């Protein structure tokens, strides 16, 4: 009886569940305790499927073991990209993050689909901002559009990283908090290691 009570208490029933309620009431005549518990569980599962799925979606970010980080950059800034990958090496070794960037595409893979598949699986997207990034039709066009959509839908966190002095303050991503502090470009730091720690 205690098990059945617990199962009944877990149900979330509204006016759309009349059929389920009737089925639930019919269980108490000529059924064993096991049958009652089993059927209540089945009904509860059907009733609560949407609620359960919404709970899982809410819990997923908290239970996720690793953060998927995507780096969007111009190939003219590859040296900066390599530096930031090295600066994040401790987090990779601690199994806290997975880093993806387009140099991980292997021979025979379709680069466009690989980029956007990883884009859509990312939790954090780093935009490595420079005049070359802004001038790139791919980086500033389709890539940035996808990033901002994910930002608006709260699927990913977008972080602009200012690499070199450039005119970025009125562009679409300027509303997002940039790093390093105050948007001071990485290239202007005398100690780049300290800049990446920012």
Secondary structure, DSSP 8 states (H G I E B T S, - for coil): -HHHHHHHHT----GGGHHHHHHHHHTTSS--HHHHHHHHHHHHHHHTHHHHHHHHHHHHHHH-SSEEEEEE--GGGHHHHHHHHHHTHHHHHTTSEEEE-GGG--TTS-HHHHHHHHHHT-SEEEEEESHHHHH-HIIIIIIHHHHHHHHHTTSSEEEEEE-S--S-TTSGGGGS--BSGGG--GGG-S-HHHHHH-
